[in-house]
Every structure is written in C-alpha cells, then in structure tokens.
Amino acid sequence: MENFEIASFEEIREEFLQRVTQVIWCNVATIDTQGRPRSRILHPVWEGHIGWVATRRNTLKSKHLDHTHYVSLAYITDVAKPVYADCEVTWIDDLAEKTRIWNFIKDTPEPVGYDPTPIFGSVENENLGVLKLTPWRIEVADFPIHRHIWHVNKEL
C-alpha cells in the first residue's frame, strides 16, 4: 500500500466529509488515568476539519479527557475505506460558542445533525458539554491501494 502525505486538508476535504457523514457514528478511544485505552461510540458533527460533539460532562469520558486531551476516531462502514482522525480535544465553556455549536448541530440536516433538546433540554444545561475535536492527523484510506494522510503541521 502506498502512503501519500498531503500538504492541505483541502486535498481530502470532500472525501473525508462524504465518508464521515455516511457513517455518522464513530469509535472514539480515550486514555484512562492509568494509561489504558477505552473505546466508545460518539456522534461528531464536522464543520470542515473541526468536529463538534454534544455530550454529558459527568461521565468517565470527561475524567479521561481531563487526564489526556487526545482521542483517536475511527469511521468504518467499508473495511476497505476507513477514515481515522487523531485529535486534540477542548471543552467549550463559552455560552455564546456553545449556543453556536448547539444551533449548528440542530440545523445540520438529519441524520448527520440532530436536535439536542430531547437529550439536554437547553444549551444552558450545566451537564451539557461541547467538545471541539481538532485533528492533528487525518487518514483517508482505500485499501489495498493507498492512504492519504494529512498532518496539521504540514500546513504551517
């Protein structure tokens, strides 16, 4: 298999967004406080190369993210065409930005977007957490032919 290191996210943008919006849910691995991986599924909604997740703050996932601010995402519906995104995670606490993301998720057509109201009630729910996923590496693969790999520092 041939690896192609690409210089700009724009080179994979269309294929990346097509695949992640087709799969919708992804496996997300965090690292616990003892250095062990833990996987779960999440529903990120992507705004270009930035992912947004509405989630609860009082979870084991929150403890893991307090310990290590990095996650690894895997989108796999076709085993020959996976997408991987390794990301830094930031909690968004600013109410104006949380409101913008709430509306972005709500206004994105289903099934990619959804109305968070039945889950959280309102954007002011103190247990609502908004995660910003900022990839430092994205891989869009077509096995067994090639992998396109973008590293954020390649654009600097």
C-alpha positions as CSV (number, residue, x, y, z in Angstrom):
1,M,0.0,0.0,0.0
2,E,1.3,3.4,-0.9
3,N,1.1,6.3,1.6
4,F,0.5,9.8,0.3
5,E,1.4,12.6,2.7
6,I,-0.7,15.6,1.6
7,A,0.0,19.2,2.4
8,S,-3.5,20.6,2.8
9,F,-6.8,19.3,4.3
10,E,-8.5,20.7,1.2
11,E,-7.0,17.8,-0.8
12,I,-9.1,15.3,1.2
13,R,-11.9,17.5,2.4
14,E,-14.6,16.2,0.0
15,E,-13.8,12.5,0.5
16,F,-13.4,13.0,4.3
17,L,-16.7,14.7,4.7
18,Q,-18.5,12.3,2.4
19,R,-17.3,9.3,4.4
20,V,-17.8,10.7,7.9
21,T,-21.3,11.9,7.1
22,Q,-22.2,8.5,5.6
23,V,-21.1,6.6,8.7
24,I,-22.1,9.3,11.2
25,W,-21.2,7.4,14.4
26,C,-17.5,6.6,15.1
27,N,-15.4,4.7,17.5
28,V,-13.5,7.0,19.8
29,A,-10.7,5.9,22.0
30,T,-9.6,7.8,25.1
31,I,-6.9,7.0,27.6
32,D,-7.8,6.4,31.2
33,T,-5.9,7.7,34.2
34,Q,-3.8,4.5,34.2
35,G,-2.7,4.9,30.6
36,R,-5.1,2.2,29.2
37,P,-7.3,2.8,26.1
38,R,-11.0,2.9,26.3
39,S,-13.4,2.9,23.3
40,R,-16.9,4.1,22.9
41,I,-19.1,5.5,20.1
42,L,-19.8,9.2,19.6
43,H,-21.6,11.3,17.1
44,P,-19.4,14.2,16.0
45,V,-20.8,16.7,13.6
46,W,-18.0,18.1,11.3
47,E,-17.5,21.7,10.3
48,G,-14.7,21.3,7.8
49,H,-11.9,19.6,9.6
50,I,-13.2,20.6,13.1
51,G,-15.5,18.1,14.8
52,W,-18.1,19.0,17.4
53,V,-19.7,16.7,20.0
54,A,-22.5,17.4,22.4
55,T,-22.0,15.1,25.4
56,R,-22.5,14.9,29.1
57,R,-19.9,16.4,31.4
58,N,-20.3,14.0,34.3
59,T,-19.0,10.9,32.6
60,L,-16.0,8.6,32.7
61,K,-15.1,10.1,29.3
62,S,-14.8,13.5,31.0
63,K,-12.3,12.1,33.5
64,H,-10.3,10.5,30.7
65,L,-10.2,13.8,28.8
66,D,-9.2,15.7,31.9
67,H,-6.2,13.3,32.1
68,T,-5.3,13.2,28.4
69,H,-6.7,15.7,25.9
70,Y,-6.2,13.5,22.9
71,V,-8.6,11.0,21.2
72,S,-8.4,8.7,18.2
73,L,-11.5,8.3,16.0
74,A,-12.3,5.5,13.6
75,Y,-15.1,5.6,11.0
76,I,-15.5,2.3,9.4
77,T,-18.5,1.2,7.3
78,D,-16.5,-0.3,4.5
79,V,-13.4,-2.1,5.8
80,A,-11.5,-1.1,2.6
81,K,-12.3,2.6,3.1
82,P,-11.7,3.6,6.7
83,V,-11.2,7.2,8.0
84,Y,-9.1,7.8,11.0
85,A,-8.8,11.1,12.8
86,D,-6.4,11.7,15.7
87,C,-7.5,14.8,17.6
88,E,-6.8,17.2,20.4
89,V,-9.9,17.8,22.5
90,T,-11.0,21.0,24.0
91,W,-14.1,21.6,26.2
92,I,-16.0,24.7,25.1
93,D,-17.4,26.6,28.1
94,D,-18.2,29.9,26.5
95,L,-22.0,30.1,26.3
96,A,-22.1,32.1,23.0
97,E,-19.9,29.4,21.3
98,K,-21.8,26.6,22.9
99,T,-25.0,28.2,21.5
100,R,-23.5,28.5,18.1
101,I,-22.5,24.8,18.1
102,W,-25.9,23.8,19.5
103,N,-27.6,25.6,16.6
104,F,-25.0,24.2,14.1
105,I,-25.8,20.6,15.2
106,K,-29.6,21.3,15.3
107,D,-29.6,23.0,11.9
108,T,-27.4,20.3,10.2
109,P,-29.8,18.0,8.3
110,E,-30.6,14.6,9.8
111,P,-29.2,12.0,10.2
112,V,-25.8,13.9,10.5
113,G,-27.3,16.6,12.6
114,Y,-30.0,16.2,15.3
115,D,-31.9,18.3,17.8
116,P,-30.1,18.1,21.1
117,T,-33.1,19.4,23.1
118,P,-34.6,16.0,23.9
119,I,-31.2,14.9,25.4
120,F,-30.1,18.1,27.2
121,G,-33.2,20.3,27.4
122,S,-31.3,23.5,26.7
123,V,-27.9,24.8,25.9
124,E,-27.8,26.2,29.5
125,N,-27.9,22.7,31.0
126,E,-24.9,22.5,33.3
127,N,-24.3,18.9,32.4
128,L,-24.1,19.7,28.7
129,G,-20.5,19.6,27.4
130,V,-19.4,20.6,24.0
131,L,-16.2,19.0,22.7
132,K,-14.1,20.6,20.0
133,L,-12.1,17.9,18.1
134,T,-9.1,19.5,16.4
135,P,-7.3,16.8,14.3
136,W,-3.5,16.8,14.1
137,R,-3.7,13.8,11.7
138,I,-6.4,12.5,9.4
139,E,-6.1,9.4,7.2
140,V,-8.5,8.6,4.4
141,A,-7.6,5.1,3.1
142,D,-8.5,3.0,0.1
143,F,-7.1,-0.5,0.9
144,P,-5.1,-2.1,-0.5
145,I,-4.2,0.7,-2.9
146,H,-3.3,3.8,-0.9
147,R,-3.7,6.1,2.1
148,H,-3.9,9.8,2.0
149,I,-2.5,11.2,5.3
150,W,-2.8,14.9,6.4
151,H,-0.9,16.2,9.3
152,V,-1.9,19.7,10.6
153,N,1.7,20.8,10.9
154,K,2.3,20.2,7.2
155,E,0.2,23.4,6.6
156,L,2.2,25.6,9.0
